[in-house]
Amino acid sequence: MEDSILDFTTNLAILHRQFQRAMNQILEADEMPINITEFYLLVLVSETSQLNQRKAAWTMAVDEGLMARMVHHLVDLKLLQKETDPDDRRNRRLTLTTDGQALVKQAITVLHDWWQQVTPTDADFDYAGITAQLQLLSSRVLRDQTESH
């Protein structure tokens, strides 16, 4: 079992790094003014209601300083809005602007194109099944981290 866990971890890391590299190159070539980490943040905001800056940093496993810089950059680009979180006035709630929504939609198209290109045509990939299993793992990791803090 440990060999399959090591293989899984190695392959997941390889896919992640290759995907990041390819997406950054595509984002630059398409003159999108964001990097892959900022793209992840925009997608997270688009999929999560009532998301605040601190929760976004924790979910993405980045420090709050980096999150603050990314949010500032995305606000300057008019892709993201922030407002005081009524539940915690020290924190900022994040929402996408109309331009942010359009950019997310465009970048997701790029993401789909990349995966379509790298998916072997001679194998039957069940992305829904793989996603369901990964969501189980990631939700457990997030839950365990919440309980330890």
N, C-alpha and C positions, 0 to 999 in steps of 0.2 A: 504493500500500500504506500509506503513512503516513497518508492520510486515514482509512482504515478503522481504523488503530490509534488515531488521535485520537478517532474516533467511539466505538470500543469503550471507551476509557479514560473518556471523558466520560459515556457511558451507564452504565458500571459505577459511577462515582462518584455519579451521580444516584440510581440504584437503591439503592446502599448507604446514602446519607444519608436518603432517603425511608423505607427500611426501618427504619433506626435510629429515626427520629422516630416512626414509627407504632408500632413495638414498645415504645418507652419509654412512649408514651401508653397503650397497651393494658396494659402491665405495671402502670402506676400505677392505671388504672381498675379492673383486676382485683385491686388491692391486693396485688400480688406485691411483696415487699420488696427487689427487686433492680432494677438498671438493665440496659441491653442489653449493656454490656461484661461485667458480672458473669454475665449469661446465657451469653455466649460462653464465658467461663471454665468455667462448670458443664458446658456441652456438651463442651468440649474435654476436661475431666476424665472425663466419662462415656464418651468415645470413645477415650481413650488410657490404656493400662495403664502403670503405673510412671512416671507423670508427676510431675516435681518442679516446685517453684515457679519456679526459674530458667528451666527449659525452657519452662514455660507463658508466662512473661514474654517470652521470646525469640520463641516461636511467634506470640504475639498482637501482637508489636511494641509492647509497653508497657514502660516502665522498671520496674526492680525495686521501687522505692518504691511506685508505684501498685499493682503486683501484691501487695505485702505488705499494703497497706491493703485491697484487695479480698478477699484471703484472710482477713484478720482479721475483716472484716465478715461474710463468709459462714460463718466458724467460729462467730462470735457468734450468727448466725441458726440455727446447727445444721444447715446445708446442706452443709457441707464439713468434712472432718477432715484434719488434717495430722500427719505423723509424721516422725521423723528418717529421712532417706534413708540406707540402709546403705552405698550407694556413695559418698556425699559427706555426711559428718556435719554439714557447715555448711549443708546444704540441707534442705528439707522436701518430702516426698512427699505428694501430694494424692489424696484419695478422697472420693466422694460419700457422704453419710449416706442413710438411707432417705428422710428428708424431702427431701434434695437430689435424689434420683432421682425422687421424685414431682413436685417442682417442674419439673424438666427435662422430664418427660413432659407436664405441663400446658402449659408454655411452648412446647414443640414443636408442640402442637396449635394454639396461637395463631399460631405461625409458618406452619403449613400453611394455616390459614384466611386469613391475610393474602395469601399468594402465590396462593391460589385466587381471591381477590377481584380481584387486579390482573392476573391472566393473561387476555389477550384470548380471548374465546370463539370468535372467527372465525379463529383461527390455530392451527396445530398446533405446540405447543411441546414440544421434546424435552429435558426437564430432565436426563435421564440423560446425553445427549450433551453438553449444555452443561457439566454438572458434570464429566464426564470431561476435557473440554478445560481447564476452570479448574483442576482438580487437577494436570494436567500443568504448567501455568504456575506454580501456587503451590509445587509440590514443587521445581521448578527454582529458583525464587527462594530458597526455604529452603535448598536444597543449596548454591547459590552463596554465600549469606551465611555458611553454615557454613565453607566453604572459605576465605573471606576473613578469618575471625576466628581 
